[in-house]
Amino acid sequence: MGKKRRLTIDESLKKAAQLARDWIGDDDLKVMTYADAMFWAAGEDGRLVKSHLERIARVRNYKSGWVYFNEGRLLRDVLAELEEGKRQKSLREFFRDG
């Protein structure tokens, strides 16, 4: 009888992430934040996966060019751009209202 092998932490996290990804429904994708949707769309290598982006685009009615533009991008780059956009918006609002 073969010895059972325990999963490593990395393997366990990957399995948990895949299970969570599989449980996300279209309604979930529709209402989650943009950043959360990008986290969901990222593959194990941190790049955005085309099939996941296509699903997001379908349920949120994004144009097909959005998928083309984002496919293969690094999640960290997308999130950095989001943060920079928030910072710029905050500065504009501060100077407009101040």
C-alpha distance (Angstrom), angle and dihedral (degrees) to the residues before:
residue distance angle dihedral
M1 . . .
G2 3.82 . .
K3 3.74 122.1 .
K4 3.80 114.4 -110.9
R5 3.78 114.2 -120.3
R6 3.78 119.9 -140.1
L7 3.78 117.7 -130.8
T8 3.76 115.5 -113.0
I9 3.81 119.0 -123.2
D10 3.82 90.5 -104.4
E11 3.80 91.5 51.5
S12 3.80 91.3 46.8
L13 3.80 92.2 50.1
K14 3.80 91.4 48.6
K15 3.80 90.8 50.5
A16 3.81 91.5 47.8
A17 3.80 91.4 48.2
Q18 3.80 91.1 50.8
L19 3.81 91.7 49.0
A20 3.79 90.9 49.9
R21 3.81 90.7 47.7
D22 3.80 90.3 51.6
W23 3.82 92.3 50.9
I24 3.80 94.6 54.2
G25 3.78 108.9 104.9
D26 3.78 130.5 -158.1
D27 3.80 90.7 -101.7
D28 3.82 89.3 54.6
L29 3.80 91.6 50.8
K30 3.79 90.3 49.2
V31 3.81 95.1 57.2
M32 3.81 104.7 31.8
T33 3.79 119.6 101.2
Y34 3.77 119.0 -91.3
A35 3.82 90.2 -111.4
D36 3.81 91.7 51.7
A37 3.80 90.6 49.1
M38 3.80 89.4 52.5
F39 3.82 90.2 50.0
W40 3.80 88.0 52.1
A41 3.83 91.4 48.7
A42 3.81 94.6 52.3
G43 3.77 119.9 102.4
E44 3.79 127.4 -143.0
D45 3.80 90.3 -83.8
G46 3.81 92.2 56.0
R47 3.81 94.2 -108.8
L48 3.79 123.2 123.3
V49 3.81 112.2 -103.7
K50 3.81 118.9 -133.3
S51 3.82 96.6 -138.3
H52 3.80 91.1 51.7
L53 3.79 92.1 47.1
E54 3.81 90.2 49.6
R55 3.79 90.2 54.2
I56 3.81 91.8 49.4
A57 3.81 90.8 47.4
R58 3.80 91.5 49.8
V59 3.81 96.4 51.2
R60 3.83 94.3 40.6
N61 3.81 95.6 41.2
Y62 3.81 94.2 -121.7
K63 3.79 118.8 165.6
S64 3.82 117.5 -100.6
G65 3.81 90.6 -113.8
W66 3.80 88.2 68.0
V67 3.81 90.0 64.8
Y68 3.79 91.9 46.4
F69 3.82 91.8 49.4
N70 3.81 95.2 48.3
E71 3.79 102.5 37.2
G72 3.80 110.8 117.0
R73 3.81 95.1 5.1
L74 3.79 117.4 138.6
L75 3.78 114.6 -104.5
R76 3.80 90.8 -135.6
D77 3.83 90.5 57.7
V78 3.80 92.7 49.9
L79 3.81 91.7 48.6
A80 3.81 91.7 47.0
E81 3.82 89.5 53.3
L82 3.80 90.2 50.3
E83 3.80 91.3 52.0
E84 3.80 91.8 47.3
G85 3.80 89.9 50.5
K86 3.81 91.0 51.5
R87 3.81 90.5 49.0
Q88 3.82 92.1 50.1
K89 3.82 91.6 47.8
S90 3.78 90.4 50.0
L91 3.81 91.7 51.3
R92 3.82 92.1 48.5
E93 3.79 91.1 50.5
F94 3.82 92.1 46.9
F95 3.79 93.9 52.7
R96 3.79 94.0 40.7
D97 3.82 93.9 51.6
G98 3.81 97.3 33.9
